[in-house]
């Protein structure tokens, strides 16, 4: 998983200047890769000394055509076409001391061997039509 848009907390992060890459295995972070911002995130996760901080907690699509990356998590995780992933504590899963959200700005997503979204643009025929309507209503 490659966060290329937004990652928060910790407070030192927010809109990313560089990518933070997570290697996951069965929904658990095994490695955090990247530069300075990845180091900050890796140390933040480790600071809790709790195994559930490495769990994938949730994921969601962004469908708000008016949302932009900002220092507000509620807006950044709703940017149209993005994919947001929660890490750490989950309402439906194992509790952890904290929770963070990371945004992939232009994901490519396959579902049941069918391409749904490519580089942040919906290509599935039904979704592409909805996307076209949403984008034209924004103008």
C-alpha positions, 0 to 999 in steps of 0.5 A, spaced: 500 500 500 502 506 498 500 513 501 501 518 496 496 524 499 495 524 506 497 521 513 495 523 520 496 522 525 502 523 528 501 531 528 508 531 524 504 528 518 498 530 514 499 532 506 505 528 504 511 530 500 513 523 499 510 516 499 509 512 505 509 505 503 506 499 507 508 492 506 502 488 509 500 481 510 493 478 511 491 485 514 497 487 518 503 492 517 510 488 516 514 494 514 514 501 513 518 504 507 520 510 505 524 516 507 523 521 512 515 521 513 515 514 513 520 514 519 516 518 523 510 514 521 514 507 523 516 511 530 509 513 531 506 506 530 512 503 535 511 508 540 505 505 542 508 498 543 501 494 541 501 489 536 494 492 534 497 498 532 499 495 525 492 492 523 488 494 517 482 497 521 478 499 515 478 502 508 473 506 504 472 510 497 472 518 496 466 520 493 466 527 494 467 531 488 468 538 492 473 535 497 481 536 496 487 534 500 487 539 506 489 538 514 482 536 515 482 528 515 474 528 514 475 532 508 482 529 505 479 522 506 473 523 501 477 526 495 473 524 489 477 517 487 481 516 492 482 510 497 482 511 504 485 506 509 485 506 517 490 503 521 490 501 528 484 501 532 477 499 529 470 499 532 469 492 528 476 489 530 481 489 535 482 495 539 488 499 539 491 505 543 490 509 537 488 510 529 490 513 523 488 514 516 492 514 510 490 516 503 492 513 496 490 519 491 490 515 484 488 508 486 488 502 481 482 497 483 480 490 481 474 487 484 473 479 482 478 480 476 474 486 473 478 493 473 473 498 477 478 504 477 485 506 474 489 511 476 484 514 480 479 514 475 473 510 475 473 505 468 467 500 470 462 502 465 456 504 470 461 507 475 464 511 469 457 514 467 456 516 475 463 519 475 461 523 469 455 526 472 458 527 478 464 531 475 459 535 470 454 537 476 461 540 480 462 545 474 
